[in-house]
Amino acid sequence: MFSGANYLMIDVFAEEGCESYAGSNIFLAAGTCQLASYMGQRSEIATLFNDGSAYMTIYNDSACGKKAQTFDLNASTVQEHTCYRGYNKFYTTDNNGVDLGSNSGNGSTTGITTSTGEGNLSTGALVGIVVACLGIVICPALLVYWRMRRAKKGKTKNRNREPDSMLAISDKNQDEERYAVDMSPRKTRKSMRHVKEFLTEVKMMTMMNHPRVVKFIGVSWTNLMDLCVVTEFMEGGDLRSWLSDRADNECPIGFDYSKVKIAAHVVHALAYLHSLNPPLIHRDLKSRNILLNKKSDAKLADFGASRERVDRTMTAGVGTSLWIAPEVMMGERYDEKADMFSFGVVLSELDSQLIPYAHAKENNKAGRKMPETAILQLVAMGKLRVEFSPGALKGMVQLGTECTAIDPTERPTAEEALVKLQALLAQEAKRAGKSN
């Protein structure tokens, strides 16, 4: 969007003294008249000077004719982000350590860096990251987003994944094309740390290009506290709901063609993530993050916890407890094999159609189900493993057992698991009389 150009960003606050963040605007600092697209039919002329100062005029029309407001900013105001006139803070390309990078052909961007701390990213820097990460995918998403906001209630429905997940409908070539619109949860929209985490997930999604990964369409926002991500819509919902429906309808447990196919699709996505340079670890693989289309083809979603592989321990609280590997629970060093443990847990769900470790029966002394904390302790110590039904497909049981080995080195890689699953899928396809 502004890649390779200078820009000037403004944080706007609702209360004097730059208190109560209200929103942000970003302007191309070209020294010539520019349409201020974030401010309706307004225009601006913004100029950055070599001494670090800046000057900007905002106009009440689209042709820089009706002057409305001027900002004469000294270098200190711009570089130190001091409160200006009680209600604004300013940022430019020259501070916050933000490098806008360059757009690639598919809308992804490289060269995004920040010199601020993990929990200290400024609003201005975040705007820079949004623009840098998403490049040309912003505008189409905005159209979808505003269509979604105007849509009647009958055209928007919950996807049963998150409280703020919605379905937007967009017409294209007279055909109804549906998109999934995920908004950041309301309870986290006031937190800049959570906004940054939300944008990190978006950045991850812009780099994904694989048929077994949910397709990223774009992103839009009215301000940094009102972000939403637009992805392809998966009509079948998430795997956890699919399995629960089967259990409610008393469908047979065990593995059939559909379940083996879902497993193969998921591990195919993991093989793709782990093949990247550096490898990308999902870190939150679970049945809720596996989405299905109407043919029960599976795609991997939710990259909010994903990280490139690094030689360090995983931070506490990452991932969902019942699916995470023992080394993660213990705060030890981890690699791609942590995803493979989670995949093994998902295999047990596919078999039983129940949540993980449902076989951890009643606590004999208390007469209640074993608490999750106790289950996690037993899993971490290797005293509790996922179980498979007696009649389950032997090849799937063997793979699930190998994936949930306590020692990560004993687990198969995603590529090795994929080879086994492709053979099993061909076997099940022949048995079911289907083409793979």
N, C-alpha and C positions, 0 to 999 in steps of 0.2 A: 504494500500500500504506500508507505513512505520510505521504502527500502532504498538506501543509498542517498537519501536527502536529509536535510536538517528539519527538526520539528520542535515545536514548543508545546508543552503540556501544562494544563492548569488543573489543580485540585480545587474543588469548590466546597466550602463549608457552610453549614446552616447557621452557626452561632459565631458571634464575634470572638476574635482571638484564635481563629482557625480551629474551632471545636465542632464536633458532630459532622463528620464527613458526609457530603451529600451527592457527590458525583465528580466526574472528570471529563475534560474535553481535550482533544489533541488537534494541533494545527500545523500545516505545512509552512515552514519558515523559509519561503522562497524569495521574499522581498517584493513580490508582486501580488496582484489581487487573486485570491483563491476562494472558492466556495467553501464555507464552513459547514460541511455536510452533517455534522453532529448537532447543529443548532438551527435546523429548519432552513428557511430561505434567508440566510445571512451569509456574509462574506467577511474576509479578513485579509490584512496585509501584516505579515510578521517577518521581522528581520533579526538575525543574530549577528553580533559584532565580534571582532577578534579579541576584544578585551573581556569577553564573557558577558557583556550586557546584552539587552534585547529591547525591542520596541514593537508593540503590536497595536493595531487599530481594528476594532470590530465594527462592522457596518450593518444597518438594519435592512439592507437589500442584498440582492445577489450580485451586484456590479460595483461594489465599493463606492457607492454614491452618498448614502445617508449615514454619516458618522454617528456611532452610538457610544462607544467607550474606547479609551486609550489606556495602554499599560506601558509606562516608561520604567524599565527594570534595570537596576544596576547589577553589576556582576555578583555582588554578595547575595542579593535576593534570588538570583537564578541558581548560583552554585551551592548556596547553603540552605536553600528552600525555606527561607524565613517567611513568616506570615506577612502578606502584602495587603494593605488596606483592611486588615482584619478578617478577610474572608477567602483569601486565595494563597496557594503555594504553586511555584513554577519549577519545571524540570525541562532539560533539553537533552539532545543526543550526546552532549559532552560530559554529563554526570551520571551518577548511579551505576557506572560500569556497564551500562546496557549497550550492547552491540546489536543493531537491527539485523545484521546478516544479509542474506540475499534470498529471493524467492527461487524455488526450483520449479520445474515444469508441473509437478503434481500439487503445488500449493504448499509444500513443506519448506522449512527454512533451516539454514545452518548458521553456526556462529553465534548462538544466543548465550550470553554470559551475564553474570551479575556478581558484583563485588560486595554486595551487602550480605549480612548474615542470613542463616536459614529462616529465622523468624522475624527479620527486620527489613523486608522488602517494601520499599515505598510505593505509594499509589502510582506515582509517575512512572516508576520502573515497571510496575505491573502493566500499565497501559502500553509501554514499549514492548513488553513480552507478548501481549496479546497481538499487537500489530505485527511484530516480528515473527511469531510462531505461525500465524494463520494466513498472512499474506492475502492471496486472491480469493480465499474461501470465505471471507467475511461477508461480502455483499450478497451472494445467494442465500446465505443463512439468514441475513437480516430480513429478506423478503419472506422467507418461510416463517420467521419468528413473528413478524408483524401480522402475517396472515393468521397465524395461530392465535394471536392476541385478539384479533377481530372475529375469529370464528365463533359460531354459536356453540353453546354447551353441548349440543348433540353431536358436534363434529370433533369433540375432544374427549378422550377417555383415558383412564389410568391404565398403565401397563403392569401394575402390580409388582413393580421393582423397587421404586422409591416413592415417598409421599409426593414429591414434586415432579415426577416423571409424567409427561403428557404426550399425547399423539397429535401432531399437526398434519393437516391435509393440504396439499398443494396441487393445483391443477396444472398439467403440462400436456400440451398437444391434445387437449380435450379428454385426456385420460387422467384418472384420479391416481396420483402418486402420493404415497403416504411416507411420512418421516416421523421418527421418534425424536422428541424434544425433551432433553433432560436438563432441568434447572438445578442450580446449586440449592441444597436444602435451606429452608427459611431460617432455621436456627443458626446457620453458619454464615449468613450473608453479611453480617456486621463484622466478621472476623477477617482481617487481612491475611492471616495465616491460612485460613481455610480457602480464601479466594486464590491465594498462590497455589495451594494444593490442587484446586480445581483446574487452574490453568496448566499445571504440570501434567495432569491427565490429558488435557487437550493437546498439549505439545506432543505427548506420546502418541496420541491417536493420529496426528498429522503425519507421523512417520510410518504408519502401518499401511501395508498394501498387500493383502493376502485374502484369498477367497474364504478362508476359515476364520477371519477376523471381521467383526462388525464394521461396516464401511462408514468412515467419517465423512459427513457432508459439509459441515461448517460450524460456525459459532456466531453468536450475536449478543449484544448487551445494550441496555439503555444507560447503565452506569456499571461500575465494577462490582456493585453489590447485587446486580440483577443479570447474572450470566446464564446462558443456556447453550448446550451443545446439541447439534442436530446430527443424527445418524440415520442409517437405514432402519426401517421398521421391520421387526421380526414378528410375524403374525402368531407364531406358536408360543410366545411368551418364554419364560425361563425354564430351565430343566427341572428345578425344584418343584415348580407348580405342575409341570407335566407329569412328574413321578407321583406327586400327591394325588393327582386326578386318577392315575392308573390304580393307585392303592385304594382310593375311595370306590372305584368301580370294580374292585376285586379282580383286576387283571393279574395273570400269572406272574409270579416273581421269576427271577432268573434272567438269562440273556437271550434275546431274540435278535433278528436281523436289525431292527430299528435301533436297539440299544448298542449293539456292536458298531453300527454306523456312527452313532453319536460319539462313542468313545474314540473311534478313528478320526473323526473330524476335530475333536478337541486336541488330541495329541499331535495332529498335523499342525494346528495353530501353535502349539508349544514348540514343535520342532522349528517352525519359522522364527519365533521369538528368540529361541536359544541359538539360532544360526546367525543372528545379526552380529555386527562387529562394532562395539563389544556386545556380548549376549545380553538380551533383555529378559529379566526375571519378572514374571507376573506378580507373584507374592500374595495374591488373593484369589487363587483358583478355588472355586466352589460352584455348586450347582446353580446358585442364583446368578452367577456371572457367565453362565452358558445359555445362550439364547437360541431359539429354534424358529424356523420358518414353518409354513403350513405343510411342508413335506417332511418335517422333523429333521431337516439338515441343521447341523449345529455350527454356531460361530461363537468365538470368545469375545467377551466384552469387559468393560470396567477396568481401566488401566490406572486407576487412582493411586494404587499402591506400588505400581511397577517401577523398577529401577534398573539402570544398567548395572552389570555385575561389577562389584568393587570388592577389594580385599578388606572387609571390615565386618563387624557384627551387625545384625539387623536390629533396628530400633524396636523397642518394646511397643506393643499395641498394633503392629502392622499385621494385616491379614485377619481372617476370621478363625477363631480359636479351634473349632472342631476339625478344621481342615489343615491347619498348619503343621509343619514337620517338627519332630522333637528338638532338632538343633535350633530351630527358630524359637521355640518355647523357652529353651535354656539360654538364649542370648549368645549362642556360639556362632562361629563363622559359617557361612552358607554359600551355596552356589545354585546352579540351575536344578540340582537334584531336589531342592526344596519344593519346586513346582511338581516334580514327579511324585513326591509323597502325597501332595494334595490330589493329584490325578488318581492315585491309587485309592484314596478315600472316596472320590467321585465314582470309581468303578464299583465300590461296595454299595453306594446309593443306587446305581443303575440296577444292580442285582436285587437288592431288598426292597427298593422303592421307599425306604425309610431314611430318616436323618442319620448321620453318622453315629456309630456306637449305640444305636437303639437297643442292641442286645445286652448292654450293660443294665441288667435287670434290677429289680427292686432291692434296695438296701435292706438286708434281712433284719438288722437291728432297729432301724428307724421306720421301716415299712414304706419308704419313699424311694423314688428314683434317685440314683446316684447323682449328686450335683456335678455340674460341668467342671468345676475346679478339681474335683477328685478324679474325674475322667482324664483331664489333661495331665495330672500328675502321673497317673498310671501309664498313659501313652508315652510320656517323656521318659519314663523308666523302662519302657519296653514290656510292661506287664499287661498291657491291654492293646489288642490289635483289632483292626476291622475284621469282620467275618463275612463269609459268603454262604449262600444257601447250599444244602447238600447236593442238589441236582444241577447246580450252576455249571455252565460250560467250563471244562477243565482248563482250557487255554486262557480264559479270562480270569479265572481264579488264580492261576499261576502268575499271570502278569500283575494282578492286583496285589498279590502277596509280595512279589519282588519290588514293586513300587513303594510299598509301605515298610520296607526294611528299615530298622533303626539306624544302621550304618549307611550313610548316604552313598558311599562308594559301591555298595552292593545293589543299588537301584539302577535300573536301565536308563539310558539316555532317552530323550524323546524320539530320536531317530530310530533307536533299537525297538522301542515300543511300537512305533508306527509300522515297522516291517512286520512285527508279529500280528498287529491288528489287521493289516491288509490281508494277510493270509487267513485269519479267522473270519474276516468279512466275506472273503471269496467263498469260504466254506459255508457260512450261513446263507449267503445269497443262493448258492446251489441248492441247499436244503429247502429254502423258501421258494425256489423257482423264480428268483429275481436276478436282474442284471446289475452288476456292481456299479 
